[in-house]
Amino acid sequence: MEYISNLFVNLGNSWTALLSSFLPSWAVTLVNHLVVAVLLVLMPVIATLTLTVMERKVIARIQNRIGPNRVGPWGIFQAIPDAIKLLTKEDIVPERADKPVFNLAPLLIFVGAALLWAVIPFGRGVIGQDLNVGVLYLVAVGSISTIAIIMAGWSSNNKFALVGAFRIVAQLLSYEVPMVLSMAAVVVLVGTMKMGEIVEIQTIPFGLVLPAAFITYILAAAAETGRAPFDLVEADSEIVAGYFIEYSGLKFGWFYIAEYGNLLAVSAIASTLFLGGWRGPFADQWPVLGPLYFSIKTILIVFLLMWIRGTWPRFRIDQMLALAWKVLVPLGLFNLLWVAAVVKLPVAVGLQWLLVLAGNVVAIMVTLTLMGQAAKRYAAARGVASAA
Amino acid sequence: MEQIFFILLGLWTLGAALLVVTTRNLLHAALWLIAAFFGIAGIFILLQAEFLAVVQVLIYIGAISTLIIFAIMLTRRLMDPQQPRFNSQWGLVGGFAALLFVGLAAVVTRVAWPVAAGAAVADPIGRLGADFVGPYTVPFEVASVLLVAAMIGAIIIARERE
């Protein structure tokens, strides 16, 4: 019973003890690091195999269809034939492509998606490496994919690919700012960048303390993963498929895996920073429940992003940029300033959190009022009937 | 062990830097520059300066390299191997570059850098942050003013004339 209550950490300890019985200590460290690395690198692949089916099912239900239902019960094995189909496709490299760059881009984008998992806490003590720069590490690793996308778009020697790459770079750079601001609000509130400690301090999910930062993060995450309504980077009707138009077979597969790996990773980060990560009822007595709660919260955020994708119309590029720079960045800046001022007040932590919440609610209300006024002005200037 | 990694990273960085200036394709030069930045980030990690390593990746690879690539894509004839590598100012610029190298080398070798014995401090990031707003407030603020000035300048240049 004792063993099961903290199953994952105990399993790890038993494994280490088993290895130490016949290996020197440096070899044990090496083997353990390799095993953890392989497990974490597999996360994007696991994400692709599960989330593609989930996405098709969810979108199908939203559109009043059934979705995949042929392979396995309720079609849950649909991803396997899809993957086999992708593997058997011919590998095509455009004749005038910049070949080394063209071949390196899919690899680099996958590396960026896989590295994110190193600092994500699945449970108490179940974390790849609790870096003391954890949150900043996530932001830095996320920026590697920008380079990979430019490389893919440029080296394909295709106009649509290059336009798609330019669009996505503009989008990624713009939405990185509100994303970092919302993460910084959490970091300032808890006073640490360690992902593990952020969860330890979160007795109340920070989504309830910092709702403005939470909403900003979800919107920025939808943009960073290039999903609808921010999918103008790969809009079929405008630029065919965007930066990976010339890729086929497994090289296309790497982009696909990175996309779904990033989707799961941003959801996991959101549940760590704003929903309390592995915290939940009885998680303190039974740490084995931690990863379960963490998975449930992560899947809920994934579902939310899929819901947004299934129901919102696509943005135009100027609207996309305006939302980032004129709405989310000022909101994030105010939020950060407010949190930084409140944590310096000499009052109890509970009262500080209440003040932060009050500031957040006011900020959201002011933002919505200003957006409503802007919409009315827009409607009046063009002679369109206003909604209000 | 650390020595081996340092030598490998140093060779990697130097090799990539050399390719930046010798390759004829400007976009490849930018990509080799990114490789060199990664090497430097690795050296920071060897020195147990995780914060600097992460900031190196975030700023130099995530932001500055992207801007360099954008700038390259806006230049004319970037893929033309017939382009001359030097223009009439190469002597002047080379002289300044050599002077800068001599100056930096003199500073690095002559100054007795204070080296604290033992392991790194327990909370290096907290220490860094406290120092930025403590003893080093003025340089920190001067850097901020510089960045704000650059940003305002960029906005004024990019603005449409009315």
Interface residues (C-beta under 8 A of the other chain):
Chain A: D98 V101 L131 N132 V133 L136 Y137 V139 A140 V141 G142 S143 I144 T146 I147 I150 M151 W154 V169 L173 E176 M193
Chain B: L27 H28 L31 I34 E50 F51 V54 V55 V57 L58 I61 G62 A63 S65 T66 I69 F70 M73 D123 P124 I125
